[in-house]
Amino acid sequence: MLRYSFGQRLSFLLALVSLLALTLFPKPLSAKVGDWKSYTNLYAVNCFISYENKVYAGTQGGIQVFSPSGTTERTYLNSDGLLDVSIVAFTIDSQGFLWA
């Protein structure tokens, strides 16, 4: 006859309860883009360009878009899809698209 120690029985019981809890109450283990917040430095400007009646500023923390009146219209961060937040240059290609 097999005999199990108290620790072995407790470990088995905890594993069984954990398995049942995961089975009965599944919860997604992924995060969405909307769940993240970026805190970057948008004040250190590396470059800027005027494009389609707006000014684009490349900063250490992303891209800020300003209207002609000087108000911020839009901010692009890594949570918006930028691969890197440190923008060092802008260019306009032959088709008229702006690249950072």
PDB file as gemmi writes it, atoms N, CA and C in Angstrom:
CRYST1    1.000    1.000    1.000  90.00  90.00  90.00 P 1                      
ATOM      1  N   MET A   1       0.835  -1.167   0.000  1.00  0.00           N  
ATOM      2  CA  MET A   1       0.000   0.000   0.000  1.00  0.00           C  
ATOM      3  C   MET A   1       0.894   1.251   0.000  1.00  0.00           C  
ATOM      4  N   LEU A   2       0.524   2.209  -0.890  1.00  0.00           N  
ATOM      5  CA  LEU A   2       1.296   3.437  -0.996  1.00  0.00           C  
ATOM      6  C   LEU A   2       0.877   4.395   0.104  1.00  0.00           C  
ATOM      7  N   ARG A   3       1.872   5.058   0.673  1.00  0.00           N  
ATOM      8  CA  ARG A   3       1.595   6.067   1.697  1.00  0.00           C  
ATOM      9  C   ARG A   3       2.188   7.376   1.227  1.00  0.00           C  
ATOM     10  N   TYR A   4       1.410   8.420   1.296  1.00  0.00           N  
ATOM     11  CA  TYR A   4       1.862   9.747   0.896  1.00  0.00           C  
ATOM     12  C   TYR A   4       1.998  10.617   2.136  1.00  0.00           C  
ATOM     13  N   SER A   5       3.024  11.432   2.128  1.00  0.00           N  
ATOM     14  CA  SER A   5       3.229  12.344   3.249  1.00  0.00           C  
ATOM     15  C   SER A   5       2.208  13.469   3.173  1.00  0.00           C  
ATOM     16  N   PHE A   6       2.100  14.200   4.261  1.00  0.00           N  
ATOM     17  CA  PHE A   6       1.175  15.330   4.309  1.00  0.00           C  
ATOM     18  C   PHE A   6       1.534  16.363   3.243  1.00  0.00           C  
ATOM     19  N   GLY A   7       2.822  16.640   3.047  1.00  0.00           N  
ATOM     20  CA  GLY A   7       3.270  17.610   2.044  1.00  0.00           C  
ATOM     21  C   GLY A   7       2.907  17.181   0.637  1.00  0.00           C  
ATOM     22  N   GLN A   8       3.027  15.895   0.328  1.00  0.00           N  
ATOM     23  CA  GLN A   8       2.674  15.395  -0.995  1.00  0.00           C  
ATOM     24  C   GLN A   8       1.173  15.509  -1.237  1.00  0.00           C  
ATOM     25  N   ARG A   9       0.396  15.186  -0.211  1.00  0.00           N  
ATOM     26  CA  ARG A   9      -1.057  15.287  -0.352  1.00  0.00           C  
ATOM     27  C   ARG A   9      -1.485  16.741  -0.514  1.00  0.00           C  
ATOM     28  N   LEU A  10      -0.849  17.641   0.243  1.00  0.00           N  
ATOM     29  CA  LEU A  10      -1.170  19.057   0.142  1.00  0.00           C  
ATOM     30  C   LEU A  10      -0.795  19.602  -1.231  1.00  0.00           C  
ATOM     31  N   SER A  11       0.360  19.239  -1.757  1.00  0.00           N  
ATOM     32  CA  SER A  11       0.781  19.677  -3.089  1.00  0.00           C  
ATOM     33  C   SER A  11      -0.197  19.197  -4.148  1.00  0.00           C  
ATOM     34  N   PHE A  12      -0.615  17.941  -4.057  1.00  0.00           N  
ATOM     35  CA  PHE A  12      -1.575  17.397  -5.010  1.00  0.00           C  
ATOM     36  C   PHE A  12      -2.901  18.141  -4.927  1.00  0.00           C  
ATOM     37  N   LEU A  13      -3.358  18.427  -3.722  1.00  0.00           N  
ATOM     38  CA  LEU A  13      -4.622  19.120  -3.524  1.00  0.00           C  
ATOM     39  C   LEU A  13      -4.552  20.546  -4.087  1.00  0.00           C  
ATOM     40  N   LEU A  14      -3.447  21.240  -3.841  1.00  0.00           N  
ATOM     41  CA  LEU A  14      -3.288  22.599  -4.375  1.00  0.00           C  
ATOM     42  C   LEU A  14      -3.234  22.598  -5.899  1.00  0.00           C  
ATOM     43  N   ALA A  15      -2.549  21.628  -6.475  1.00  0.00           N  
ATOM     44  CA  ALA A  15      -2.492  21.533  -7.929  1.00  0.00           C  
ATOM     45  C   ALA A  15      -3.876  21.258  -8.508  1.00  0.00           C  
ATOM     46  N   LEU A  16      -4.634  20.399  -7.858  1.00  0.00           N  
ATOM     47  CA  LEU A  16      -5.979  20.074  -8.321  1.00  0.00           C  
ATOM     48  C   LEU A  16      -6.905  21.288  -8.221  1.00  0.00           C  
ATOM     49  N   VAL A  17      -6.843  22.021  -7.126  1.00  0.00           N  
ATOM     50  CA  VAL A  17      -7.670  23.214  -6.959  1.00  0.00           C  
ATOM     51  C   VAL A  17      -7.286  24.270  -7.991  1.00  0.00           C  
ATOM     52  N   SER A  18      -5.985  24.445  -8.238  1.00  0.00           N  
ATOM     53  CA  SER A  18      -5.531  25.415  -9.240  1.00  0.00           C  
ATOM     54  C   SER A  18      -6.035  25.041 -10.626  1.00  0.00           C  
ATOM     55  N   LEU A  19      -5.948  23.790 -10.974  1.00  0.00           N  
ATOM     56  CA  LEU A  19      -6.418  23.323 -12.274  1.00  0.00           C  
ATOM     57  C   LEU A  19      -7.915  23.534 -12.421  1.00  0.00           C  
ATOM     58  N   LEU A  20      -8.672  23.250 -11.384  1.00  0.00           N  
ATOM     59  CA  LEU A  20     -10.117  23.468 -11.433  1.00  0.00           C  
ATOM     60  C   LEU A  20     -10.449  24.956 -11.563  1.00  0.00           C  
ATOM     61  N   ALA A  21      -9.732  25.790 -10.833  1.00  0.00           N  
ATOM     62  CA  ALA A  21      -9.986  27.230 -10.899  1.00  0.00           C  
ATOM     63  C   ALA A  21      -9.694  27.766 -12.295  1.00  0.00           C  
ATOM     64  N   LEU A  22      -8.601  27.333 -12.910  1.00  0.00           N  
ATOM     65  CA  LEU A  22      -8.272  27.787 -14.264  1.00  0.00           C  
ATOM     66  C   LEU A  22      -9.275  27.282 -15.286  1.00  0.00           C  
ATOM     67  N   THR A  23      -9.809  26.121 -15.059  1.00  0.00           N  
ATOM     68  CA  THR A  23     -10.782  25.551 -15.980  1.00  0.00           C  
ATOM     69  C   THR A  23     -12.145  26.222 -15.839  1.00  0.00           C  
ATOM     70  N   LEU A  24     -12.556  26.482 -14.612  1.00  0.00           N  
ATOM     71  CA  LEU A  24     -13.883  27.044 -14.382  1.00  0.00           C  
ATOM     72  C   LEU A  24     -13.937  28.550 -14.580  1.00  0.00           C  
ATOM     73  N   PHE A  25     -12.816  29.238 -14.354  1.00  0.00           N  
ATOM     74  CA  PHE A  25     -12.783  30.696 -14.451  1.00  0.00           C  
ATOM     75  C   PHE A  25     -11.657  31.148 -15.371  1.00  0.00           C  
ATOM     76  N   PRO A  26     -11.748  30.841 -16.664  1.00  0.00           N  
ATOM     77  CA  PRO A  26     -10.666  31.248 -17.569  1.00  0.00           C  
ATOM     78  C   PRO A  26     -10.638  32.762 -17.723  1.00  0.00           C  
ATOM     79  N   LYS A  27      -9.464  33.296 -17.810  1.00  0.00           N  
ATOM     80  CA  LYS A  27      -9.287  34.730 -17.968  1.00  0.00           C  
ATOM     81  C   LYS A  27      -8.250  34.943 -19.060  1.00  0.00           C  
ATOM     82  N   PRO A  28      -8.491  35.881 -19.984  1.00  0.00           N  
ATOM     83  CA  PRO A  28      -7.496  36.105 -21.032  1.00  0.00           C  
ATOM     84  C   PRO A  28      -6.188  36.615 -20.431  1.00  0.00           C  
ATOM     85  N   LEU A  29      -5.080  36.125 -20.980  1.00  0.00           N  
ATOM     86  CA  LEU A  29      -3.765  36.500 -20.483  1.00  0.00           C  
ATOM     87  C   LEU A  29      -3.048  37.430 -21.441  1.00  0.00           C  
ATOM     88  N   SER A  30      -3.786  38.173 -22.240  1.00  0.00           N  
ATOM     89  CA  SER A  30      -3.157  39.079 -23.189  1.00  0.00           C  
ATOM     90  C   SER A  30      -3.563  40.517 -22.873  1.00  0.00           C  
ATOM     91  N   ALA A  31      -2.739  41.442 -23.339  1.00  0.00           N  
ATOM     92  CA  ALA A  31      -3.021  42.854 -23.142  1.00  0.00           C  
ATOM     93  C   ALA A  31      -3.293  43.502 -24.493  1.00  0.00           C  
ATOM     94  N   LYS A  32      -4.128  44.492 -24.498  1.00  0.00           N  
ATOM     95  CA  LYS A  32      -4.424  45.225 -25.716  1.00  0.00           C  
ATOM     96  C   LYS A  32      -3.663  46.540 -25.701  1.00  0.00           C  
ATOM     97  N   VAL A  33      -3.536  47.147 -26.867  1.00  0.00           N  
ATOM     98  CA  VAL A  33      -2.834  48.419 -26.963  1.00  0.00           C  
ATOM     99  C   VAL A  33      -3.493  49.460 -26.076  1.00  0.00           C  
ATOM    100  N   GLY A  34      -4.792  49.455 -25.989  1.00  0.00           N  
ATOM    101  CA  GLY A  34      -5.503  50.433 -25.180  1.00  0.00           C  
ATOM    102  C   GLY A  34      -5.226  50.319 -23.694  1.00  0.00           C  
ATOM    103  N   ASP A  35      -4.653  49.206 -23.256  1.00  0.00           N  
ATOM    104  CA  ASP A  35      -4.369  49.016 -21.844  1.00  0.00           C  
ATOM    105  C   ASP A  35      -3.080  49.686 -21.398  1.00  0.00           C  
ATOM    106  N   TRP A  36      -2.264  50.153 -22.324  1.00  0.00           N  
ATOM    107  CA  TRP A  36      -0.942  50.687 -22.004  1.00  0.00           C  
ATOM    108  C   TRP A  36      -0.943  52.202 -22.031  1.00  0.00           C  
ATOM    109  N   LYS A  37      -0.125  52.796 -21.216  1.00  0.00           N  
ATOM    110  CA  LYS A  37       0.055  54.242 -21.144  1.00  0.00           C  
ATOM    111  C   LYS A  37       1.543  54.521 -21.346  1.00  0.00           C  
ATOM    112  N   SER A  38       1.865  55.478 -22.204  1.00  0.00           N  
ATOM    113  CA  SER A  38       3.263  55.838 -22.443  1.00  0.00           C  
ATOM    114  C   SER A  38       3.583  57.154 -21.753  1.00  0.00           C  
ATOM    115  N   TYR A  39       4.691  57.175 -21.045  1.00  0.00           N  
ATOM    116  CA  TYR A  39       5.188  58.387 -20.411  1.00  0.00           C  
ATOM    117  C   TYR A  39       6.552  58.679 -21.020  1.00  0.00           C  
ATOM    118  N   THR A  40       6.579  59.576 -22.000  1.00  0.00           N  
ATOM    119  CA  THR A  40       7.808  59.876 -22.728  1.00  0.00           C  
ATOM    120  C   THR A  40       8.066  61.374 -22.713  1.00  0.00           C  
ATOM    121  N   ASN A  41       9.286  61.762 -23.102  1.00  0.00           N  
ATOM    122  CA  ASN A  41       9.681  63.168 -23.111  1.00  0.00           C  
ATOM    123  C   ASN A  41       9.369  63.778 -24.469  1.00  0.00           C  
ATOM    124  N   LEU A  42       8.317  64.572 -24.535  1.00  0.00           N  
ATOM    125  CA  LEU A  42       7.920  65.224 -25.771  1.00  0.00           C  
ATOM    126  C   LEU A  42       8.456  66.647 -25.879  1.00  0.00           C  
ATOM    127  N   TYR A  43       9.260  67.076 -24.909  1.00  0.00           N  
ATOM    128  CA  TYR A  43       9.775  68.448 -24.897  1.00  0.00           C  
ATOM    129  C   TYR A  43      11.150  68.576 -25.551  1.00  0.00           C  
ATOM    130  N   ALA A  44      11.909  67.509 -25.644  1.00  0.00           N  
ATOM    131  CA  ALA A  44      13.234  67.553 -26.270  1.00  0.00           C  
ATOM    132  C   ALA A  44      13.068  67.331 -27.776  1.00  0.00           C  
ATOM    133  N   VAL A  45      13.024  68.418 -28.539  1.00  0.00           N  
ATOM    134  CA  VAL A  45      12.773  68.348 -29.979  1.00  0.00           C  
ATOM    135  C   VAL A  45      14.076  68.094 -30.725  1.00  0.00           C  
ATOM    136  N   ASN A  46      14.085  67.060 -31.580  1.00  0.00           N  
ATOM    137  CA  ASN A  46      15.247  66.723 -32.402  1.00  0.00           C  
ATOM    138  C   ASN A  46      15.147  67.316 -33.804  1.00  0.00           C  
ATOM    139  N   CYS A  47      13.932  67.386 -34.345  1.00  0.00           N  
ATOM    140  CA  CYS A  47      13.750  67.854 -35.720  1.00  0.00           C  
ATOM    141  C   CYS A  47      12.303  68.299 -35.891  1.00  0.00           C  
ATOM    142  N   PHE A  48      12.064  69.057 -36.960  1.00  0.00           N  
ATOM    143  CA  PHE A  48      10.687  69.426 -37.279  1.00  0.00           C  
ATOM    144  C   PHE A  48      10.584  69.691 -38.777  1.00  0.00           C  
ATOM    145  N   ILE A  49       9.336  69.612 -39.275  1.00  0.00           N  
ATOM    146  CA  ILE A  49       9.081  69.812 -40.697  1.00  0.00           C  
ATOM    147  C   ILE A  49       7.669  70.369 -40.849  1.00  0.00           C  
ATOM    148  N   SER A  50       7.492  71.201 -41.849  1.00  0.00           N  
ATOM    149  CA  SER A  50       6.169  71.700 -42.203  1.00  0.00           C  
ATOM    150  C   SER A  50       5.640  70.809 -43.328  1.00  0.00           C  
ATOM    151  N   TYR A  51       4.453  70.248 -43.140  1.00  0.00           N  
ATOM    152  CA  TYR A  51       3.895  69.303 -44.105  1.00  0.00           C  
ATOM    153  C   TYR A  51       2.383  69.442 -44.084  1.00  0.00           C  
ATOM    154  N   GLU A  52       1.788  69.714 -45.243  1.00  0.00           N  
ATOM    155  CA  GLU A  52       0.337  69.843 -45.410  1.00  0.00           C  
ATOM    156  C   GLU A  52      -0.280  70.799 -44.389  1.00  0.00           C  
ATOM    157  N   ASN A  53       0.307  71.981 -44.280  1.00  0.00           N  
ATOM    158  CA  ASN A  53      -0.193  73.053 -43.428  1.00  0.00           C  
ATOM    159  C   ASN A  53      -0.174  72.702 -41.935  1.00  0.00           C  
ATOM    160  N   LYS A  54       0.717  71.792 -41.534  1.00  0.00           N  
ATOM    161  CA  LYS A  54       0.907  71.450 -40.130  1.00  0.00           C  
ATOM    162  C   LYS A  54       2.396  71.356 -39.863  1.00  0.00           C  
ATOM    163  N   VAL A  55       2.780  71.501 -38.620  1.00  0.00           N  
ATOM    164  CA  VAL A  55       4.179  71.349 -38.228  1.00  0.00           C  
ATOM    165  C   VAL A  55       4.304  70.059 -37.422  1.00  0.00           C  
ATOM    166  N   TYR A  56       5.220  69.195 -37.859  1.00  0.00           N  
ATOM    167  CA  TYR A  56       5.495  67.932 -37.193  1.00  0.00           C  
ATOM    168  C   TYR A  56       6.814  68.072 -36.448  1.00  0.00           C  
ATOM    169  N   ALA A  57       6.805  67.803 -35.137  1.00  0.00           N  
ATOM    170  CA  ALA A  57       8.016  67.880 -34.326  1.00  0.00           C  
ATOM    171  C   ALA A  57       8.412  66.480 -33.896  1.00  0.00           C  
ATOM    172  N   GLY A  58       9.640  66.080 -34.261  1.00  0.00           N  
ATOM    173  CA  GLY A  58      10.177  64.798 -33.826  1.00  0.00           C  
ATOM    174  C   GLY A  58      10.915  64.996 -32.517  1.00  0.00           C  
ATOM    175  N   THR A  59      10.512  64.290 -31.481  1.00  0.00           N  
ATOM    176  CA  THR A  59      11.071  64.481 -30.147  1.00  0.00           C  
ATOM    177  C   THR A  59      11.713  63.199 -29.635  1.00  0.00           C  
ATOM    178  N   GLN A  60      12.235  63.267 -28.413  1.00  0.00           N  
ATOM    179  CA  GLN A  60      12.779  62.075 -27.756  1.00  0.00           C  
ATOM    180  C   GLN A  60      11.658  61.124 -27.325  1.00  0.00           C  
ATOM    181  N   GLY A  61      10.417  61.603 -27.372  1.00  0.00           N  
ATOM    182  CA  GLY A  61       9.309  60.785 -26.903  1.00  0.00           C  
ATOM    183  C   GLY A  61       8.263  60.463 -27.936  1.00  0.00           C  
ATOM    184  N   GLY A  62       8.485  60.861 -29.194  1.00  0.00           N  
ATOM    185  CA  GLY A  62       7.494  60.584 -30.228  1.00  0.00           C  
ATOM    186  C   GLY A  62       7.353  61.750 -31.179  1.00  0.00           C  
ATOM    187  N   ILE A  63       6.175  61.880 -31.755  1.00  0.00           N  
ATOM    188  CA  ILE A  63       5.903  62.936 -32.736  1.00  0.00           C  
ATOM    189  C   ILE A  63       4.726  63.766 -32.233  1.00  0.00           C  
ATOM    190  N   GLN A  64       4.879  65.091 -32.299  1.00  0.00           N  
ATOM    191  CA  GLN A  64       3.769  65.982 -32.001  1.00  0.00           C  
ATOM    192  C   GLN A  64       3.408  66.738 -33.270  1.00  0.00           C  
ATOM    193  N   VAL A  65       2.115  66.874 -33.523  1.00  0.00           N  
ATOM    194  CA  VAL A  65       1.614  67.584 -34.688  1.00  0.00           C  
ATOM    195  C   VAL A  65       0.933  68.859 -34.206  1.00  0.00           C  
ATOM    196  N   PHE A  66       1.363  69.984 -34.772  1.00  0.00           N  
ATOM    197  CA  PHE A  66       0.824  71.281 -34.372  1.00  0.00           C  
ATOM    198  C   PHE A  66       0.050  71.911 -35.526  1.00  0.00           C  
ATOM    199  N   SER A  67      -1.037  72.591 -35.197  1.00  0.00           N  
ATOM    200  CA  SER A  67      -1.807  73.336 -36.184  1.00  0.00           C  
ATOM    201  C   SER A  67      -1.110  74.672 -36.436  1.00  0.00           C  
ATOM    202  N   PRO A  68      -1.531  75.410 -37.474  1.00  0.00           N  
ATOM    203  CA  PRO A  68      -0.930  76.724 -37.734  1.00  0.00           C  
ATOM    204  C   PRO A  68      -1.058  77.689 -36.556  1.00  0.00           C  
ATOM    205  N   SER A  69      -2.060  77.515 -35.722  1.00  0.00           N  
ATOM    206  CA  SER A  69      -2.224  78.403 -34.563  1.00  0.00           C  
ATOM    207  C   SER A  69      -1.278  78.042 -33.421  1.00  0.00           C  
ATOM    208  N   GLY A  70      -0.616  76.896 -33.527  1.00  0.00           N  
ATOM    209  CA  GLY A  70       0.341  76.494 -32.496  1.00  0.00           C  
ATOM    210  C   GLY A  70      -0.190  75.523 -31.467  1.00  0.00           C  
ATOM    211  N   THR A  71      -1.438  75.122 -31.587  1.00  0.00           N  
ATOM    212  CA  THR A  71      -1.985  74.156 -30.637  1.00  0.00           C  
ATOM    213  C   THR A  71      -1.653  72.737 -31.077  1.00  0.00           C  
ATOM    214  N   THR A  72      -1.488  71.860 -30.103  1.00  0.00           N  
ATOM    215  CA  THR A  72      -1.182  70.457 -30.401  1.00  0.00           C  
ATOM    216  C   THR A  72      -2.435  69.765 -30.914  1.00  0.00           C  
ATOM    217  N   GLU A  73      -2.334  69.206 -32.121  1.00  0.00           N  
ATOM    218  CA  GLU A  73      -3.472  68.488 -32.709  1.00  0.00           C  
ATOM    219  C   GLU A  73      -3.428  67.000 -32.400  1.00  0.00           C  
ATOM    220  N   ARG A  74      -2.226  66.446 -32.419  1.00  0.00           N  
ATOM    221  CA  ARG A  74      -2.086  64.987 -32.279  1.00  0.00           C  
ATOM    222  C   ARG A  74      -0.710  64.675 -31.748  1.00  0.00           C  
ATOM    223  N   THR A  75      -0.613  63.601 -30.977  1.00  0.00           N  
ATOM    224  CA  THR A  75       0.661  63.088 -30.488  1.00  0.00           C  
ATOM    225  C   THR A  75       0.739  61.611 -30.847  1.00  0.00           C  
ATOM    226  N   TYR A  76       1.866  61.203 -31.418  1.00  0.00           N  
ATOM    227  CA  TYR A  76       2.091  59.802 -31.770  1.00  0.00           C  
ATOM    228  C   TYR A  76       3.165  59.239 -30.848  1.00  0.00           C  
ATOM    229  N   LEU A  77       2.846  58.128 -30.180  1.00  0.00           N  
ATOM    230  CA  LEU A  77       3.763  57.475 -29.248  1.00  0.00           C  
ATOM    231  C   LEU A  77       3.983  56.027 -29.673  1.00  0.00           C  
ATOM    232  N   ASN A  78       4.793  55.298 -28.910  1.00  0.00           N  
ATOM    233  CA  ASN A  78       4.997  53.891 -29.228  1.00  0.00           C  
ATOM    234  C   ASN A  78       3.701  53.087 -29.068  1.00  0.00           C  
ATOM    235  N   SER A  79       2.815  53.515 -28.188  1.00  0.00           N  
ATOM    236  CA  SER A  79       1.533  52.819 -28.042  1.00  0.00           C  
ATOM    237  C   SER A  79       0.613  53.063 -29.233  1.00  0.00           C  
ATOM    238  N   ASP A  80       0.963  54.053 -30.084  1.00  0.00           N  
ATOM    239  CA  ASP A  80       0.210  54.309 -31.319  1.00  0.00           C  
ATOM    240  C   ASP A  80       0.812  53.572 -32.510  1.00  0.00           C  
ATOM    241  N   GLY A  81       1.925  52.885 -32.294  1.00  0.00           N  
ATOM    242  CA  GLY A  81       2.515  52.101 -33.375  1.00  0.00           C  
ATOM    243  C   GLY A  81       3.919  52.510 -33.780  1.00  0.00           C  
ATOM    244  N   LEU A  82       4.487  53.558 -33.174  1.00  0.00           N  
ATOM    245  CA  LEU A  82       5.869  53.912 -33.510  1.00  0.00           C  
ATOM    246  C   LEU A  82       6.810  52.804 -33.044  1.00  0.00           C  
ATOM    247  N   LEU A  83       7.749  52.439 -33.903  1.00  0.00           N  
ATOM    248  CA  LEU A  83       8.710  51.414 -33.519  1.00  0.00           C  
ATOM    249  C   LEU A  83       9.723  51.931 -32.517  1.00  0.00           C  
ATOM    250  N   ASP A  84      10.016  53.225 -32.592  1.00  0.00           N  
ATOM    251  CA  ASP A  84      10.943  53.856 -31.662  1.00  0.00           C  
ATOM    252  C   ASP A  84      10.419  55.258 -31.389  1.00  0.00           C  
ATOM    253  N   VAL A  85      10.493  55.720 -30.161  1.00  0.00           N  
ATOM    254  CA  VAL A  85       9.952  57.034 -29.839  1.00  0.00           C  
ATOM    255  C   VAL A  85      10.951  58.161 -30.082  1.00  0.00           C  
ATOM    256  N   SER A  86      12.215  57.854 -30.216  1.00  0.00           N  
ATOM    257  CA  SER A  86      13.217  58.885 -30.468  1.00  0.00           C  
ATOM    258  C   SER A  86      13.268  59.179 -31.964  1.00  0.00           C  
ATOM    259  N   ILE A  87      12.617  60.264 -32.378  1.00  0.00           N  
ATOM    260  CA  ILE A  87      12.526  60.650 -33.792  1.00  0.00           C  
ATOM    261  C   ILE A  87      13.641  61.645 -34.085  1.00  0.00           C  
ATOM    262  N   VAL A  88      14.504  61.317 -35.044  1.00  0.00           N  
ATOM    263  CA  VAL A  88      15.668  62.174 -35.321  1.00  0.00           C  
ATOM    264  C   VAL A  88      15.606  62.851 -36.685  1.00  0.00           C  
ATOM    265  N   ALA A  89      14.699  62.447 -37.566  1.00  0.00           N  
ATOM    266  CA  ALA A  89      14.618  63.079 -38.890  1.00  0.00           C  
ATOM    267  C   ALA A  89      13.257  62.794 -39.523  1.00  0.00           C  
ATOM    268  N   PHE A  90      12.850  63.700 -40.401  1.00  0.00           N  
ATOM    269  CA  PHE A  90      11.666  63.522 -41.243  1.00  0.00           C  
ATOM    270  C   PHE A  90      12.103  63.625 -42.694  1.00  0.00           C  
ATOM    271  N   THR A  91      11.360  62.978 -43.576  1.00  0.00           N  
ATOM    272  CA  THR A  91      11.576  63.125 -45.011  1.00  0.00           C  
ATOM    273  C   THR A  91      10.237  62.921 -45.715  1.00  0.00           C  
ATOM    274  N   ILE A  92      10.141  63.497 -46.902  1.00  0.00           N  
ATOM    275  CA  ILE A  92       8.961  63.330 -47.750  1.00  0.00           C  
ATOM    276  C   ILE A  92       9.405  62.570 -48.984  1.00  0.00           C  
ATOM    277  N   ASP A  93       8.757  61.443 -49.271  1.00  0.00           N  
ATOM    278  CA  ASP A  93       9.174  60.625 -50.415  1.00  0.00           C  
ATOM    279  C   ASP A  93       8.597  61.176 -51.720  1.00  0.00           C  
ATOM    280  N   SER A  94       8.926  60.507 -52.837  1.00  0.00           N  
ATOM    281  CA  SER A  94       8.519  60.972 -54.166  1.00  0.00           C  
ATOM    282  C   SER A  94       7.001  60.947 -54.371  1.00  0.00           C  
ATOM    283  N   GLN A  95       6.291  60.186 -53.567  1.00  0.00           N  
ATOM    284  CA  GLN A  95       4.829  60.135 -53.661  1.00  0.00           C  
ATOM    285  C   GLN A  95       4.154  61.126 -52.718  1.00  0.00           C  
ATOM    286  N   GLY A  96       4.947  61.872 -51.973  1.00  0.00           N  
ATOM    287  CA  GLY A  96       4.395  62.889 -51.095  1.00  0.00           C  
ATOM    288  C   GLY A  96       4.052  62.430 -49.693  1.00  0.00           C  
ATOM    289  N   PHE A  97       4.516  61.225 -49.311  1.00  0.00           N  
ATOM    290  CA  PHE A  97       4.256  60.730 -47.964  1.00  0.00           C  
ATOM    291  C   PHE A  97       5.346  61.182 -47.000  1.00  0.00           C  
ATOM    292  N   LEU A  98       4.946  61.498 -45.784  1.00  0.00           N  
ATOM    293  CA  LEU A  98       5.873  61.914 -44.743  1.00  0.00           C  
ATOM    294  C   LEU A  98       6.366  60.689 -43.981  1.00  0.00           C  
ATOM    295  N   TRP A  99       7.684  60.590 -43.800  1.00  0.00           N  
ATOM    296  CA  TRP A  99       8.303  59.485 -43.074  1.00  0.00           C  
ATOM    297  C   TRP A  99       9.124  60.045 -41.929  1.00  0.00           C  
ATOM    298  N   ALA A 100       9.142  59.317 -40.817  1.00  0.00           N  
ATOM    299  CA  ALA A 100       9.956  59.701 -39.664  1.00  0.00           C  
ATOM    300  C   ALA A 100      11.048  58.662 -39.443  1.00  0.00           C  
TER     301      ALA A 100                                                      
END                                                                             
